[in-house]
Amino acid sequence: MGKSERGSPPRIAYPAKAMDERARAHPMPRAIRPAKASRLRRMSSMRLPGGRTLLGRPAAACALARATCQRTFSKRTRMALIPVRTIGPEFCHVRLNNSSMHSVAADFVPAAEAGTARRAPRLSCPDRLRTLAAVRLSRLPEADAVRWERTMEGSRRPEPRRTLPPLLRPHWGRVAVVAAHPDDETVGVGGHLPLLADPLVLTVTDGAPRGSGDIASAGCGSEGEYAALRRRELADAMALAGIPAANLECLGVGDQRAARCLAGLARRMAEWLEARQVGLVLTHPFEMGHPDHDATAFAVHAAVALLVQRGRTPPRIVEFTSYHRSPAGHFAEGVFAPGRPPGEAFPLPEAARALKRRMFEAFRSQKGIVSAFGLESERFRPAPTYDFTAPPHGQGAYYDMFGWGLRSDEWPLLAGRALDELGLGPC
């Protein structure tokens, strides 16, 4: 047969059985296979123009699944040649131009219309998750009937899998996040919680300050009801990070009252850490931001010192950021107070920021508080040794501007009394 008037190659019809045998002999490369068999089955039952389906046409079904499968090509893919058998005993090939990592539109037309290049209309998608798919239908020579080609030019590499920073990897034992209130763990380490291996989350206080207007604002009638609400919000947030409710514990100290029982709190903390074989503790720094934050930092440092006295292997302490008073006297978050090492900031990718945002939204009663914290990065540092009887910096206590159950001039007396009772010095 000679060439047609339009200069196209001679039309060759191939039996369906031969195509299926060739498709089995030359399977689609792994990189461009459909993600799931269920997706292929769904594609096989889709209807084409004229009411026809791809049912029983594995080559055509693979091509259509290939065109709509997520996470297949990067946005800068230039060309992909895929053999497709349309309904009937003829062949075509599909050229996907500039296909994205999301769904693209493929225009399948009857084989009789093959031989011309067509461009699918641009989809009206406001966030531009979909792109054009240029589709060309033509006859394939027999030698090329089952050829799978993929030509990439400047394709973007997939985002590497996130790994846990070495600072947050325990040398032994389990990881525990020890926070003063429900939501403090999310503020400090929420973006990294899914990377931790089966972490424990210990909340020191019940999150229900006595006589606070927060109780009525949350629609609760008592401290107990408000504390139960805070526990449910914490469980919802941790579930988003993959942490089960069984890993959540609370010491039950009254909110804004932890600094009044430092020695007893340190002993309870030491028993808790030893019983659960904790090898790494993530907790607050001593920065005079909130009295409960400082009490939690004191309890963890004193508990580790007590374990050393008993001859036990102590856990490492790593600090996450909370908040403190800036040199200008304002609220400062996301950084450590001056006078100590600044720590290392770890930027959060978009997926981690989105997760942390959803976790913040789980704390519905704290919406106005958690909205003040950023999502771009999280900062950590090895805990320094503190003299808890002296101010950690010269900027004053942030909590002095509020009635949070303690004034900064009371703290050195309470901390000194607790250290004397425990037989400890700077820790």
C-alpha positions as CSV (number, residue, x, y, z in Angstrom):
1,M,0.0,0.0,0.0
2,G,1.2,3.5,-0.8
3,K,1.0,6.7,1.1
4,S,-2.3,8.5,1.3
5,E,-3.0,11.8,-0.2
6,R,-2.2,13.6,3.1
7,G,1.3,12.0,3.2
8,S,0.5,9.9,6.2
9,P,2.0,6.3,6.4
10,P,-0.1,3.4,5.2
11,R,-2.8,2.3,7.6
12,I,-2.1,-1.1,9.2
13,A,-4.7,-3.0,11.1
14,Y,-3.5,-5.3,13.9
15,P,-5.6,-8.0,15.5
16,A,-6.5,-7.3,19.2
17,K,-5.0,-10.6,20.3
18,A,-1.6,-9.7,18.9
19,M,-1.6,-6.4,20.7
20,D,-2.5,-7.9,24.0
21,E,0.3,-10.5,23.6
22,R,2.8,-7.7,22.8
23,A,1.6,-5.6,25.8
24,R,2.2,-8.6,28.1
25,A,5.6,-9.2,26.6
26,H,6.6,-5.5,27.0
27,P,5.0,-4.3,30.2
28,M,4.7,-0.6,31.0
29,P,7.8,0.6,32.9
30,R,7.3,0.7,36.7
31,A,7.8,4.4,36.8
32,I,4.6,5.0,34.8
33,R,2.4,2.2,35.9
34,P,-1.0,3.2,37.4
35,A,-0.7,3.6,41.2
36,K,-3.3,1.1,42.0
37,A,-5.1,-1.8,40.4
38,S,-8.4,-0.4,41.5
39,R,-7.6,2.8,39.5
40,L,-7.0,0.7,36.4
41,R,-10.3,-1.2,36.9
42,R,-12.1,2.1,37.2
43,M,-10.5,3.4,34.1
44,S,-11.4,0.2,32.2
45,S,-15.1,1.0,32.7
46,M,-14.9,4.7,31.6
47,R,-16.9,5.6,28.6
48,L,-15.3,7.2,25.5
49,P,-17.0,9.4,22.9
50,G,-19.9,7.6,21.3
51,G,-20.7,5.6,24.4
52,R,-17.9,3.1,24.0
53,T,-15.9,1.7,26.9
54,L,-12.3,0.5,27.4
55,L,-13.6,-2.7,29.1
56,G,-11.4,-5.6,28.2
57,R,-8.8,-3.3,26.4
58,P,-5.8,-3.4,28.8
59,A,-3.5,-1.4,26.6
60,A,-6.0,1.4,26.2
61,A,-7.0,1.3,29.8
62,C,-3.4,1.5,30.9
63,A,-2.9,4.6,28.7
64,L,-6.0,6.3,30.1
65,A,-5.0,5.4,33.6
66,R,-1.5,6.7,32.8
67,A,-2.9,10.0,31.6
68,T,-4.9,10.6,34.8
69,C,-2.8,8.9,37.4
70,Q,-1.4,11.2,40.2
71,R,2.2,11.7,40.9
72,T,3.4,10.3,37.7
73,F,5.2,13.1,35.9
74,S,6.6,16.4,37.1
75,K,5.2,19.6,35.8
76,R,8.1,20.0,33.3
77,T,7.7,16.7,31.5
78,R,8.0,17.3,27.8
79,M,6.8,14.2,26.1
80,A,5.5,10.7,26.7
81,L,4.8,8.2,24.0
82,I,2.3,5.5,24.9
83,P,0.8,2.8,22.6
84,V,-2.9,2.7,22.8
85,R,-5.4,0.5,21.2
86,T,-8.7,2.2,20.5
87,I,-12.0,0.5,20.2
88,G,-11.6,-1.6,17.1
89,P,-8.6,-3.4,15.5
90,E,-6.5,-0.3,15.0
91,F,-3.8,1.4,16.9
92,C,-2.9,4.9,17.9
93,H,-0.4,6.6,20.2
94,V,-0.9,9.4,22.7
95,R,1.4,12.2,23.2
96,L,1.1,14.0,26.6
97,N,2.7,17.4,26.5
98,N,3.5,19.2,29.8
99,S,1.6,16.8,32.0
100,S,1.6,17.6,35.6
101,M,1.8,15.7,38.8
102,H,-2.0,15.9,39.0
103,S,-4.7,14.9,36.7
104,V,-4.5,15.8,33.0
105,A,-7.2,15.7,30.3
106,A,-6.7,13.2,27.5
107,D,-8.9,13.6,24.3
108,F,-9.6,10.1,23.0
109,V,-11.3,10.1,19.6
110,P,-12.4,7.4,17.2
111,A,-9.6,5.7,15.3
112,A,-11.2,7.0,12.0
113,E,-10.2,10.5,13.0
114,A,-6.5,9.6,13.6
115,G,-3.7,11.3,11.7
116,T,-4.0,14.8,13.0
117,A,-2.6,16.5,16.0
118,R,-5.2,17.9,18.4
119,R,-5.0,19.8,21.6
120,A,-7.4,19.3,24.5
121,P,-9.2,22.4,25.8
122,R,-7.7,24.0,28.9
123,L,-9.5,23.0,32.0
124,S,-11.1,25.7,34.1
125,C,-9.3,24.9,37.3
126,P,-8.6,28.0,39.5
127,D,-5.6,26.5,41.3
128,R,-4.2,25.2,37.9
129,L,-3.7,21.7,39.2
130,R,-4.4,20.4,35.7
131,T,-2.6,21.2,32.4
132,L,-3.2,20.7,28.7
133,A,-2.7,17.3,27.2
134,A,-1.8,17.4,23.6
135,V,-3.1,14.2,22.0
136,R,-2.1,12.9,18.7
137,L,-3.7,9.8,17.2
138,S,-2.0,8.0,14.3
139,R,-1.1,4.5,13.1
140,L,1.9,2.9,14.6
141,P,4.3,0.7,12.6
142,E,4.3,-2.8,13.8
143,A,7.8,-2.4,15.2
144,D,6.7,0.4,17.4
145,A,3.3,-0.9,18.4
146,V,4.4,-1.8,21.9
147,R,7.2,0.7,22.4
148,W,7.1,2.6,25.6
149,E,9.1,5.9,25.6
150,R,9.5,8.6,28.1
151,T,11.6,11.6,27.3
152,M,12.2,14.0,30.1
153,E,13.8,17.4,29.9
154,G,14.5,19.4,33.1
155,S,12.0,17.3,35.2
156,R,11.7,18.3,38.8
157,R,12.8,15.6,41.2
158,P,10.2,14.5,43.7
159,E,10.5,16.0,47.1
160,P,12.8,13.9,49.3
161,R,11.3,12.0,52.1
162,R,11.7,13.9,55.4
163,T,14.0,12.5,57.9
164,L,14.2,13.2,61.6
165,P,17.0,15.6,62.6
166,P,19.7,13.8,64.6
167,L,19.1,16.1,67.5
168,L,15.6,14.5,67.9
169,R,16.7,10.9,67.7
170,P,17.0,9.1,71.0
171,H,20.2,7.3,71.8
172,W,18.2,4.8,73.8
173,G,14.7,4.4,75.1
174,R,11.5,6.2,74.0
175,V,10.9,9.8,73.1
176,A,8.7,11.9,75.4
177,V,7.3,15.4,74.7
178,V,6.7,17.1,78.1
179,A,4.6,20.2,77.8
180,A,3.0,22.5,80.4
181,H,-0.5,22.8,78.7
182,P,-2.5,21.0,76.0
183,D,-1.4,22.8,72.8
184,D,2.2,23.6,73.9
185,E,3.5,20.3,72.4
186,T,1.9,21.3,69.0
187,V,3.4,24.8,69.2
188,G,6.9,23.5,69.8
189,V,7.2,20.3,67.9
190,G,3.9,19.7,66.0
191,G,5.5,19.6,62.6
192,H,8.0,16.9,63.7
193,L,5.6,14.8,65.8
194,P,4.7,12.4,62.8
195,L,8.5,11.7,62.4
196,L,8.9,10.5,66.0
197,A,8.7,6.8,66.7
198,D,5.8,6.1,69.0
199,P,6.3,9.2,71.2
200,L,4.7,9.8,74.6
201,V,3.1,13.1,75.3
202,L,2.9,14.2,78.9
203,T,1.0,17.3,79.9
204,V,1.8,18.7,83.3
205,T,-1.3,20.8,83.9
206,D,-4.9,20.3,83.1
207,G,-5.1,23.5,81.1
208,A,-8.0,24.9,83.2
209,P,-6.9,28.0,85.1
210,R,-8.9,28.7,88.2
211,G,-11.3,31.7,87.9
212,S,-10.4,32.3,84.3
213,G,-12.8,33.8,81.8
214,D,-11.6,31.2,79.3
215,I,-13.9,28.7,81.0
216,A,-17.1,30.7,80.2
217,S,-15.7,31.7,76.8
218,A,-15.5,28.0,75.9
219,G,-19.1,27.4,76.9
220,C,-18.1,25.3,80.0
221,G,-19.6,25.6,83.4
222,S,-16.7,24.5,85.6
223,E,-13.0,23.9,85.7
224,G,-13.5,20.1,85.4
225,E,-15.6,20.5,82.3
226,Y,-13.1,22.9,80.7
227,A,-10.2,20.5,81.5
228,A,-12.1,17.6,79.9
229,L,-12.6,19.8,76.8
230,R,-8.9,20.5,76.7
231,R,-8.1,16.8,76.9
232,R,-10.4,16.1,74.0
233,E,-8.9,18.8,71.9
234,L,-5.4,17.4,72.6
235,A,-6.5,13.9,71.6
236,D,-8.0,15.2,68.3
237,A,-4.8,17.1,67.5
238,M,-2.5,14.2,68.3
239,A,-4.6,11.8,66.3
240,L,-3.9,14.0,63.2
241,A,-0.2,13.4,63.9
242,G,-0.7,9.6,64.3
243,I,-0.3,9.5,68.1
244,P,-3.0,7.4,69.8
245,A,-4.8,8.4,72.9
246,A,-3.0,5.7,74.9
247,N,0.2,7.7,74.5
248,L,-1.2,10.8,76.1
249,E,-0.9,11.3,79.8
250,C,-1.5,14.2,82.2
251,L,-0.1,14.8,85.7
252,G,-3.2,16.8,86.5
253,V,-1.6,19.8,88.2
254,G,-3.8,22.9,88.2
255,D,-3.2,25.4,85.4
256,Q,-1.0,28.4,86.7
257,R,-0.3,26.4,89.9
258,A,2.7,24.2,88.9
259,A,5.3,26.6,90.4
260,R,3.7,26.1,93.8
261,C,4.7,22.4,94.0
262,L,8.1,22.2,92.3
263,A,9.7,19.6,94.5
264,G,6.8,17.2,94.3
265,L,6.5,17.7,90.6
266,A,10.2,16.9,90.1
267,R,9.8,13.6,92.0
268,R,6.8,12.6,90.0
269,M,8.6,13.4,86.8
270,A,11.6,11.3,87.8
271,E,9.4,8.3,88.5
272,W,7.5,8.8,85.3
273,L,10.6,9.0,83.1
274,E,12.2,5.9,84.8
275,A,9.0,3.8,84.6
276,R,8.6,4.5,80.8
277,Q,12.3,4.1,79.9
278,V,12.5,7.6,78.3
279,G,15.8,8.3,76.6
280,L,14.9,11.7,75.1
281,V,12.7,14.5,76.5
282,L,11.5,17.4,74.4
283,T,10.3,20.2,76.7
284,H,10.2,24.0,77.4
285,P,13.2,26.2,78.0
286,F,13.5,28.3,81.2
287,E,12.6,31.8,79.8
288,M,10.1,33.4,82.1
289,G,7.4,33.3,79.5
290,H,4.7,31.5,81.5
291,P,5.2,30.2,85.1
292,D,3.9,26.8,84.1
293,H,6.5,26.6,81.3
294,D,9.3,27.4,83.7
295,A,7.9,24.9,86.3
296,T,7.9,22.2,83.6
297,A,11.5,23.0,82.6
298,F,12.5,22.8,86.3
299,A,10.7,19.5,86.9
300,V,12.4,17.9,83.9
301,H,15.9,19.1,84.7
302,A,15.5,18.2,88.4
303,A,14.1,14.8,87.5
304,V,17.1,14.0,85.3
305,A,19.4,15.1,88.1
306,L,17.6,12.8,90.6
307,L,18.0,9.9,88.2
308,V,21.7,10.6,88.0
309,Q,21.8,10.6,91.8
310,R,20.2,7.1,91.8
311,G,22.7,5.7,89.3
312,R,20.1,5.5,86.5
313,T,20.9,6.3,82.8
314,P,19.4,9.8,82.4
315,P,17.6,10.9,79.3
316,R,18.8,13.7,77.1
317,I,16.9,17.0,77.2
318,V,16.2,18.9,74.0
319,E,14.3,22.2,74.2
320,F,11.7,23.5,71.7
321,T,10.7,27.2,71.6
322,S,7.8,28.6,73.5
323,Y,7.5,32.4,74.0
324,H,9.1,35.0,76.1
325,R,9.4,38.8,76.5
326,S,11.4,40.5,73.7
327,P,13.9,43.3,74.4
328,A,11.2,45.7,73.4
329,G,8.8,44.2,75.9
330,H,6.6,42.4,73.4
331,F,5.6,38.8,72.7
332,A,8.4,36.8,71.1
333,E,7.9,33.3,69.7
334,G,9.7,30.9,67.5
335,V,13.2,31.8,68.9
336,F,15.0,31.3,72.1
337,A,15.6,34.1,74.5
338,P,19.0,35.8,74.2
339,G,21.9,34.8,76.5
340,R,21.8,31.2,75.5
341,P,22.6,29.2,72.3
342,P,20.1,30.1,69.6
343,G,19.5,26.5,68.6
344,E,18.9,25.3,65.1
345,A,15.8,26.1,63.0
346,F,14.3,23.3,60.8
347,P,12.0,24.7,58.1
348,L,8.7,22.8,57.7
349,P,7.7,21.7,54.2
350,E,4.2,22.6,53.0
351,A,2.7,19.2,54.0
352,A,4.0,19.6,57.6
353,R,2.8,23.2,57.7
354,A,-0.7,22.1,56.6
355,L,-0.7,19.4,59.2
356,K,0.3,21.7,62.0
357,R,-2.4,24.2,60.8
358,R,-5.0,21.4,61.2
359,M,-3.6,20.5,64.6
360,F,-4.0,24.1,65.7
361,E,-7.6,24.1,64.5
362,A,-8.3,21.1,66.7
363,F,-7.7,23.4,69.7
364,R,-11.0,25.3,69.2
365,S,-11.0,26.8,72.7
366,Q,-7.5,28.2,72.1
367,K,-8.0,29.6,68.6
368,G,-7.0,33.1,69.6
369,I,-3.8,31.9,71.3
370,V,-2.4,29.4,68.8
371,S,-3.0,31.8,65.9
372,A,-0.1,33.9,67.3
373,F,2.4,31.2,66.4
374,G,4.1,30.7,63.1
375,L,4.2,27.6,60.9
376,E,7.3,28.2,58.9
377,S,9.9,26.3,61.0
378,E,10.6,24.8,64.4
379,R,13.7,25.4,66.4
380,F,15.5,23.0,68.8
381,R,18.6,23.0,70.9
382,P,20.2,20.8,73.6
383,A,19.1,22.0,77.0
384,P,21.7,24.1,78.8
385,T,22.4,23.9,82.6
386,Y,20.2,26.4,84.4
387,D,20.5,28.2,87.8
388,F,16.8,28.2,88.4
389,T,17.2,30.7,91.3
390,A,18.5,33.5,88.9
391,P,16.7,35.1,86.0
392,P,17.7,33.4,82.7
393,H,18.0,36.8,80.9
394,G,17.6,40.5,81.7
395,Q,14.4,41.2,79.7
396,G,12.0,40.6,82.5
397,A,9.2,38.1,82.8
398,Y,6.5,38.1,80.1
399,Y,4.0,36.8,82.6
400,D,4.4,39.9,84.9
401,M,2.1,41.7,82.5
402,F,-0.7,39.3,83.3
403,G,-2.3,37.7,86.3
404,W,-1.1,34.2,85.7
405,G,-0.8,33.1,89.3
406,L,2.8,34.1,90.0
407,R,5.1,37.1,89.8
408,S,8.7,36.8,88.8
409,D,10.0,38.0,92.2
410,E,8.4,34.9,93.7
411,W,10.0,32.4,91.4
412,P,13.6,32.5,92.9
413,L,12.3,31.7,96.4
414,L,10.1,28.8,95.2
415,A,12.9,27.4,93.0
416,G,15.5,27.7,95.8
417,R,13.3,26.1,98.3
418,A,12.6,23.1,96.0
419,L,16.3,22.7,95.1
420,D,17.2,22.6,98.8
421,E,14.4,20.0,99.5
422,L,15.7,17.8,96.6
423,G,19.4,18.3,97.5
424,L,20.2,19.7,94.1
425,G,22.1,22.7,92.7
426,P,22.1,24.1,89.1
427,C,20.8,21.4,86.8
